[in-house]
Amino acid sequence: MATPTVLPALPQNWHEPTSPARSISPVVHRQLLPAGPAYLAHVRREINKLSFEEYDQQVEEEQKRLDALQADGLNGEDDLGVGDEEESPELLLLDPKEWKKQDHYQVLGLSHLRYKATSEQIKIAHRKKVLKHHPDKKAGISNSTNDDAFFKCIQKAFEVLTHPEKRRQFDSVDPYYLALEEDTPTASDFKGKDKDHGFFFKMMGPVFEMEARFSKRTPVPMLGAYGDSKETVEAFYDFWYNFDSWRSFEYLDKEVNEGSDSRDDKRYTEKKNKSERARRKKEDTVRLRSLVDMTLGLDPRIKRIKQEEKEAREAKKKSKAGNTAAELKAKAEEEKRRAEEEAKRKEEEEKTARAEAKKAKAAAANAAKKARRAQRAAEAGEGS
């Protein structure tokens, strides 16, 4: 049974409150205008037939979307996964004066993308690097105002990679791919691997994928697989033997000596650069042609296609020889049949001729007999 609650006694100094001096204001009718965020939210709920919970959830999702599009700093950009590569001590010690020797993609943290990096990814990577290596930030940390060397490298990398022509020139001589070109497989790497078809495609497939980025024509046929048809293989080699490359070597041009205003020096440098570009272009064409020649000589599909064609020719030859023998046999049988029919026909004709001659002889004998009888009858009539 519940225990009753006992209220405490009133304090001794408590007095009952007196009535207020002022009277309550009279009721006044006022017109309310439908306006303000609350009313707009009410209208949206009514139009879309949403409950308060559903409307609040929709507002929250829309706010998240706007925050992702208009976020400051790095928010909303990390999902692209660029500009976060680890920076080696050697990279941070780059000399901005030797910017032509630096790997611009590595400086911006785009080593895993390189020529495949989009303009948006380059901008995001640059922004991250600037926020991380800005001289003002470094000065606040190290109390030094001369710590902007790598920042200059970042700015130069961004300048090159956001300029279409300069980026194409750098991509032509990307140090990462130049190193891979030096490690291109040679014929000696395939000795004893004649029957290992997978090894050939594993080694040479990536090489042609790397070279394909220089093609003016698209799509570029890749090396393919062992089971490709003769037409596919011929189309591959036809394309690569007539490869049209946009690769250039202006990025390696030597600069005119600083402080020199001599026109002769400039003309000499430009002439030498032009000559060097032509030489490098020619060497690159020869290199690619030699690569295709070597691939053609090692391609197991060529051997397979030649063997299939040889077998097809032999099968056709055998089939043709078999057809000739059958034709000769049929012809001999036909001639024999005709000879037999001719002999039979002649025999029938001779038999018919003999029968006719016998009939004629019998008829002649009967006629002679009738003549003799008639003669005897006449002689008998004269004697009487």
C-alpha positions as CSV (number, residue, x, y, z in Angstrom):
1,M,0.0,0.0,0.0
2,A,1.4,3.4,-1.0
3,T,2.5,5.8,1.7
4,P,0.7,9.2,1.5
5,T,2.8,12.2,0.8
6,V,2.8,14.9,3.4
7,L,3.4,18.4,2.3
8,P,5.6,20.6,4.4
9,A,4.0,23.5,6.4
10,L,4.0,27.0,4.9
11,P,6.7,29.3,6.2
12,Q,5.7,31.7,8.9
13,N,6.5,34.8,6.8
14,W,4.3,33.7,3.9
15,H,1.4,35.9,2.9
16,E,-1.2,35.4,0.3
17,P,-0.4,37.5,-2.9
18,T,-2.5,40.4,-3.6
19,S,-4.3,40.9,-6.9
20,P,-2.3,42.7,-9.7
21,A,-2.7,46.4,-10.0
22,R,-3.0,46.4,-13.7
23,S,-5.8,44.7,-15.6
24,I,-5.3,42.2,-18.4
25,S,-5.1,43.7,-21.9
26,P,-8.1,43.2,-24.0
27,V,-8.1,40.6,-26.8
28,V,-7.0,42.1,-30.1
29,H,-7.5,40.4,-33.5
30,R,-4.3,40.6,-35.7
31,Q,-3.7,39.3,-39.3
32,L,-0.8,36.9,-39.6
33,L,1.1,36.8,-42.9
34,P,2.4,33.4,-44.2
35,A,6.1,34.1,-44.4
36,G,9.4,32.9,-43.0
37,P,11.4,29.7,-43.0
38,A,8.8,27.8,-40.9
39,Y,6.1,28.6,-43.3
40,L,8.3,27.6,-46.3
41,A,9.1,24.3,-44.6
42,H,5.4,23.8,-44.0
43,V,4.7,24.4,-47.7
44,R,7.4,22.0,-48.8
45,R,6.0,19.3,-46.5
46,E,2.5,19.8,-47.8
47,I,3.5,19.8,-51.5
48,N,5.8,16.7,-51.2
49,K,3.5,15.1,-48.7
50,L,6.3,14.5,-46.2
51,S,6.2,14.0,-42.5
52,F,8.4,16.1,-40.1
53,E,10.9,13.2,-39.8
54,E,11.1,12.7,-43.6
55,Y,11.5,16.4,-44.2
56,D,14.3,16.7,-41.7
57,Q,16.1,13.8,-43.2
58,Q,15.8,15.3,-46.7
59,V,17.1,18.7,-45.5
60,E,20.1,16.9,-43.8
61,E,21.0,15.0,-47.0
62,E,20.8,18.2,-49.1
63,Q,23.0,20.0,-46.7
64,K,25.6,17.2,-46.9
65,R,25.5,17.4,-50.7
66,L,26.1,21.2,-50.6
67,D,28.9,20.8,-48.1
68,A,30.6,18.3,-50.4
69,L,30.4,20.7,-53.4
70,Q,31.3,23.9,-51.6
71,A,33.7,22.6,-48.9
72,D,36.8,24.6,-48.1
73,G,40.3,23.2,-47.7
74,L,40.6,19.5,-48.7
75,N,37.1,18.4,-47.7
76,G,35.3,16.7,-50.6
77,E,38.5,16.2,-52.6
78,D,40.2,13.3,-50.8
79,D,38.0,10.8,-52.6
80,L,40.0,11.3,-55.7
81,G,43.1,9.8,-54.0
82,V,45.7,12.1,-55.4
83,G,48.5,14.2,-53.9
84,D,49.0,11.9,-50.9
85,E,52.1,10.0,-52.0
86,E,55.0,9.7,-49.6
87,E,57.7,12.4,-50.2
88,S,61.2,11.1,-50.1
89,P,64.0,13.3,-48.6
90,E,65.6,13.4,-52.1
91,L,62.4,14.8,-53.5
92,L,62.2,17.5,-50.9
93,L,65.7,18.6,-51.7
94,L,65.1,19.3,-55.4
95,D,66.7,22.4,-56.8
96,P,64.0,24.5,-58.6
97,K,66.7,25.9,-61.0
98,E,67.0,22.4,-62.4
99,W,63.3,22.0,-63.0
100,K,63.8,20.2,-66.3
101,K,65.4,17.3,-64.4
102,Q,62.5,16.9,-61.9
103,D,59.7,14.4,-62.2
104,H,56.6,16.7,-62.2
105,Y,54.2,13.9,-61.6
106,Q,56.2,12.8,-58.6
107,V,56.4,16.3,-57.2
108,L,52.6,16.6,-57.2
109,G,52.1,13.1,-55.9
110,L,50.7,11.7,-59.2
111,S,53.3,9.0,-59.9
112,H,50.6,6.3,-60.0
113,L,48.6,8.1,-62.7
114,R,51.2,10.1,-64.8
115,Y,49.8,10.8,-68.3
116,K,46.4,9.4,-67.3
117,A,45.9,12.1,-64.6
118,T,43.0,14.4,-65.4
119,S,43.2,18.2,-65.2
120,E,40.9,18.1,-62.1
121,Q,43.2,15.6,-60.4
122,I,46.2,17.8,-61.1
123,K,44.5,20.8,-59.6
124,I,43.5,18.9,-56.5
125,A,47.0,17.5,-56.0
126,H,48.5,20.9,-56.5
127,R,46.2,22.4,-53.9
128,K,47.1,19.8,-51.4
129,K,50.8,20.3,-51.9
130,V,50.5,24.1,-51.7
131,L,48.6,23.8,-48.4
132,K,51.3,21.5,-47.1
133,H,54.4,23.3,-48.4
134,H,53.5,26.9,-48.5
135,P,56.5,29.1,-47.4
136,D,54.4,31.0,-44.9
137,K,53.5,27.8,-43.2
138,K,57.1,26.5,-43.2
139,A,58.3,29.9,-41.9
140,G,56.0,29.6,-38.9
141,I,57.3,26.1,-38.1
142,S,61.1,26.5,-38.8
143,N,61.5,30.2,-38.1
144,S,63.1,30.5,-41.5
145,T,62.0,32.6,-44.5
146,N,64.2,30.8,-47.1
147,D,62.4,27.4,-47.1
148,D,60.5,27.7,-50.4
149,A,62.7,25.6,-52.8
150,F,60.3,22.7,-53.0
151,F,57.3,25.0,-53.2
152,K,58.9,26.5,-56.3
153,C,59.2,23.0,-57.7
154,I,55.5,22.4,-57.0
155,Q,54.6,25.6,-58.8
156,K,56.7,24.7,-61.8
157,A,55.2,21.2,-62.0
158,F,51.7,22.7,-61.9
159,E,52.7,25.2,-64.7
160,V,54.0,22.4,-66.9
161,L,51.2,19.9,-66.3
162,T,48.4,22.4,-66.8
163,H,49.7,23.6,-70.1
164,P,48.7,21.1,-72.9
165,E,51.7,21.6,-75.1
166,K,54.2,21.7,-72.2
167,R,52.7,18.6,-70.7
168,R,52.8,16.7,-74.0
169,Q,56.5,17.6,-74.3
170,F,57.2,16.4,-70.8
171,D,55.2,13.2,-71.4
172,S,57.4,12.5,-74.4
173,V,60.4,12.2,-72.2
174,D,58.8,11.2,-68.9
175,P,61.8,9.9,-66.9
176,Y,59.8,7.0,-65.5
177,Y,59.0,5.6,-68.9
178,L,62.5,6.4,-70.3
179,A,63.8,4.0,-67.6
180,L,61.2,1.4,-68.7
181,E,62.3,1.8,-72.3
182,E,65.8,0.9,-71.3
183,D,64.5,-2.3,-69.7
184,T,62.6,-3.4,-72.8
185,P,62.9,-7.2,-73.3
186,T,65.4,-8.4,-75.9
187,A,65.5,-11.6,-78.0
188,S,67.8,-13.2,-75.6
189,D,65.2,-13.0,-72.9
190,F,63.0,-15.5,-74.9
191,K,65.6,-18.2,-75.4
192,G,64.2,-21.6,-74.3
193,K,60.7,-20.1,-74.1
194,D,59.4,-21.1,-77.5
195,K,56.6,-23.3,-76.1
196,D,55.7,-20.9,-73.3
197,H,53.2,-18.7,-75.2
198,G,52.0,-17.0,-72.1
199,F,55.5,-15.7,-71.3
200,F,55.7,-13.9,-74.7
201,F,52.4,-12.0,-74.1
202,K,53.2,-11.3,-70.5
203,M,56.5,-9.7,-71.5
204,M,55.6,-7.8,-74.7
205,G,52.0,-6.8,-73.9
206,P,52.9,-4.0,-71.5
207,V,55.5,-2.7,-73.9
208,F,53.0,-2.0,-76.6
209,E,50.5,-0.6,-74.0
210,M,53.3,1.9,-73.0
211,E,54.1,2.8,-76.6
212,A,50.4,3.2,-77.6
213,R,50.2,6.5,-75.7
214,F,52.1,8.3,-78.4
215,S,49.8,7.3,-81.3
216,K,47.9,10.0,-83.2
217,R,45.4,7.4,-84.4
218,T,42.9,5.7,-82.1
219,P,42.0,3.1,-81.1
220,V,45.4,1.4,-80.9
221,P,45.4,-2.4,-81.3
222,M,47.1,-4.2,-78.5
223,L,49.2,-7.4,-78.7
224,G,46.2,-9.6,-78.1
225,A,46.3,-13.3,-77.3
226,Y,47.6,-16.6,-78.8
227,G,44.3,-17.6,-80.3
228,D,43.8,-14.4,-82.4
229,S,42.8,-14.9,-86.0
230,K,45.2,-14.2,-89.0
231,E,43.2,-11.1,-89.8
232,T,43.6,-9.7,-86.3
233,V,47.4,-10.4,-86.2
234,E,47.9,-8.9,-89.6
235,A,45.9,-5.8,-88.6
236,F,48.1,-5.4,-85.5
237,Y,51.4,-5.5,-87.4
238,D,50.1,-3.3,-90.2
239,F,49.2,-0.6,-87.6
240,W,52.5,-0.8,-85.8
241,Y,54.6,-0.9,-88.9
242,N,52.8,2.3,-90.0
243,F,52.8,3.9,-86.5
244,D,52.1,7.6,-86.5
245,S,53.7,9.1,-83.4
246,W,53.2,12.6,-81.9
247,R,56.2,12.2,-79.6
248,S,58.5,15.1,-79.7
249,F,61.7,16.1,-77.9
250,E,61.5,19.9,-77.4
251,Y,61.6,19.4,-73.6
252,L,65.2,18.4,-73.9
253,D,66.2,21.6,-75.7
254,K,69.1,23.5,-74.3
255,E,68.4,26.9,-73.0
256,V,70.2,30.0,-74.3
257,N,72.9,31.1,-71.8
258,E,71.5,33.4,-69.2
259,G,72.4,37.0,-69.7
260,S,73.4,36.5,-73.3
261,D,71.7,38.9,-75.8
262,S,73.7,37.8,-78.8
263,R,71.5,36.9,-81.7
264,D,74.2,34.6,-83.0
265,D,74.1,32.6,-79.8
266,K,70.3,32.3,-80.0
267,R,70.4,31.2,-83.6
268,Y,73.1,28.7,-83.0
269,T,71.3,27.2,-80.0
270,E,68.0,27.0,-81.9
271,K,69.8,25.3,-84.9
272,K,71.5,22.8,-82.6
273,N,68.2,22.1,-80.7
274,K,66.4,21.5,-84.0
275,S,69.1,19.1,-85.1
276,E,69.0,17.3,-81.8
277,R,65.2,16.9,-82.0
278,A,65.4,15.4,-85.5
279,R,68.1,13.0,-84.4
280,R,66.2,11.8,-81.4
281,K,63.0,11.5,-83.4
282,K,64.8,9.3,-86.0
283,E,66.4,7.2,-83.3
284,D,63.0,6.7,-81.6
285,T,61.4,5.6,-85.0
286,V,64.2,3.1,-85.5
287,R,63.9,1.9,-82.0
288,L,60.1,1.3,-82.4
289,R,60.6,-0.4,-85.8
290,S,63.2,-2.8,-84.3
291,L,60.8,-3.6,-81.5
292,V,58.1,-4.5,-83.9
293,D,60.6,-6.6,-86.0
294,M,61.7,-8.5,-82.9
295,T,58.1,-9.1,-81.8
296,L,57.1,-10.4,-85.3
297,G,60.0,-12.8,-85.2
298,L,59.1,-14.1,-81.8
299,D,55.3,-14.1,-82.1
300,P,54.1,-17.7,-81.6
301,R,50.9,-16.8,-83.5
302,I,52.9,-16.4,-86.7
303,K,54.3,-19.9,-86.3
304,R,50.8,-21.2,-85.5
305,I,49.2,-19.5,-88.6
306,K,52.0,-20.8,-90.9
307,Q,51.5,-24.3,-89.6
308,E,47.7,-24.1,-90.1
309,E,48.2,-22.8,-93.6
310,K,50.6,-25.6,-94.4
311,E,48.2,-28.2,-93.1
312,A,45.4,-26.6,-95.1
313,R,47.5,-26.8,-98.3
314,E,48.4,-30.4,-97.7
315,A,44.8,-31.3,-97.0
316,K,43.7,-29.6,-100.2
317,K,46.4,-31.3,-102.2
318,K,45.4,-34.7,-100.8
319,S,41.8,-33.9,-101.5
320,K,42.6,-32.8,-105.1
321,A,44.7,-36.0,-105.7
322,G,41.9,-38.2,-104.4
323,N,39.4,-36.4,-106.6
324,T,41.7,-36.9,-109.7
325,A,41.9,-40.7,-109.1
326,A,38.2,-41.0,-108.7
327,E,37.6,-39.0,-111.9
328,L,40.1,-41.3,-113.9
329,K,38.4,-44.4,-112.5
330,A,34.9,-43.0,-113.4
331,K,36.2,-42.1,-116.9
332,A,37.6,-45.5,-117.5
333,E,34.4,-47.2,-116.4
334,E,32.5,-44.9,-118.7
335,E,34.7,-45.7,-121.7
336,K,34.4,-49.4,-120.9
337,R,30.6,-49.1,-120.8
338,R,30.5,-47.3,-124.1
339,A,32.8,-49.9,-125.7
340,E,30.6,-52.7,-124.5
341,E,27.5,-50.9,-125.8
342,E,29.2,-50.3,-129.1
343,A,30.2,-54.0,-129.4
344,K,26.7,-55.1,-128.5
345,R,25.3,-52.7,-131.1
346,K,27.6,-54.0,-133.8
347,E,26.7,-57.6,-132.9
348,E,23.0,-56.8,-133.1
349,E,23.6,-55.1,-136.5
350,E,25.6,-58.1,-137.9
351,K,22.9,-60.5,-136.6
352,T,20.2,-58.4,-138.2
353,A,22.2,-58.3,-141.5
354,R,22.7,-62.1,-141.5
355,A,19.0,-62.6,-140.9
356,E,18.2,-60.2,-143.8
357,A,20.7,-62.0,-146.1
358,K,19.2,-65.3,-145.2
359,K,15.7,-64.1,-145.9
360,A,16.9,-62.6,-149.2
361,K,18.6,-65.9,-150.2
362,A,15.4,-67.8,-149.4
363,A,13.3,-65.4,-151.3
364,A,15.7,-65.7,-154.3
365,A,15.5,-69.5,-154.1
366,N,11.8,-69.5,-154.0
367,A,11.7,-67.1,-157.0
368,A,14.0,-69.4,-159.0
369,K,11.9,-72.4,-158.1
370,K,8.8,-70.6,-159.2
371,A,10.4,-69.7,-162.5
372,R,11.5,-73.3,-163.2
373,R,8.0,-74.5,-162.5
374,A,6.6,-71.9,-164.8
375,Q,9.0,-72.9,-167.5
376,R,8.2,-76.6,-167.2
377,A,4.5,-75.8,-167.4
378,A,5.0,-73.8,-170.5
379,E,7.1,-76.5,-172.2
380,A,4.5,-79.1,-171.4
381,G,1.7,-77.0,-173.0
382,E,3.7,-76.6,-176.3
383,G,4.3,-80.4,-176.6
384,S,0.7,-81.2,-176.3
